[in-house]
């Protein structure tokens, strides 16, 4: 879950997602929540640059 979108990390959704992963048998060795600057987010999502995807990933809430 190191690359998540903002709507996926609200408390309830984060807990539900974590529960789904654990129920599926996925072992999580460590996790942390970070808030990226716009520039760091652009760098992170650069691999997804395309005609539709990149714009949606970078939209500001």
C-alpha positions as CSV (number, residue, x, y, z in Angstrom):
1,X,0.0,0.0,0.0
2,X,2.9,2.3,-0.4
3,X,1.2,4.0,-3.4
4,X,-2.3,4.9,-2.5
5,X,-4.7,7.6,-3.6
6,X,-6.1,10.1,-1.0
7,X,-9.6,8.6,-1.0
8,X,-8.1,5.2,-0.1
9,X,-6.5,6.4,3.1
10,X,-9.5,7.9,5.0
11,X,-9.6,6.1,8.4
12,X,-12.5,3.8,7.6
13,X,-11.3,2.9,4.1
14,X,-7.8,2.4,5.3
15,X,-8.9,0.0,8.1
16,X,-11.2,-1.9,5.6
17,X,-8.4,-2.1,3.1
18,X,-5.9,-3.4,5.7
19,X,-8.5,-6.0,6.9
20,X,-9.0,-7.2,3.3
21,X,-5.2,-7.6,2.9
22,X,-4.8,-9.4,6.1
23,X,-7.8,-11.7,5.5
24,X,-6.2,-12.6,2.1
25,X,-3.1,-13.8,3.9
26,X,-0.9,-10.9,3.0
27,X,1.8,-10.2,5.6
28,X,2.6,-6.6,6.1
29,X,6.1,-6.1,7.3
30,X,5.7,-2.3,8.0
31,X,3.7,0.6,7.0
32,X,3.6,4.4,7.4
33,X,1.4,7.2,6.2
34,X,3.1,10.0,4.5
35,X,1.9,13.2,2.9
36,X,3.8,14.0,-0.3
37,X,4.4,17.5,-1.8
38,X,2.9,18.0,-5.3
39,X,6.4,17.7,-6.8
40,X,7.2,14.4,-5.0
41,X,3.8,13.1,-6.1
42,X,4.5,14.0,-9.7
43,X,7.8,12.1,-9.5
44,X,6.1,9.1,-7.9
45,X,3.4,9.0,-10.6
46,X,5.6,9.8,-13.5
47,X,5.7,6.1,-14.5
48,X,1.9,6.3,-15.0
49,X,2.0,9.3,-17.4
50,X,-0.5,8.8,-20.2
51,X,-3.3,10.6,-21.9
52,X,-5.8,10.0,-19.1
53,X,-4.3,8.3,-16.1
54,X,-1.6,10.9,-15.1
55,X,-4.1,13.8,-14.9
56,X,-6.5,11.8,-12.7
57,X,-3.7,10.7,-10.4
58,X,-2.5,14.3,-10.0
59,X,-5.8,16.0,-9.5
60,X,-6.0,18.0,-6.3
61,X,-9.0,17.3,-4.1
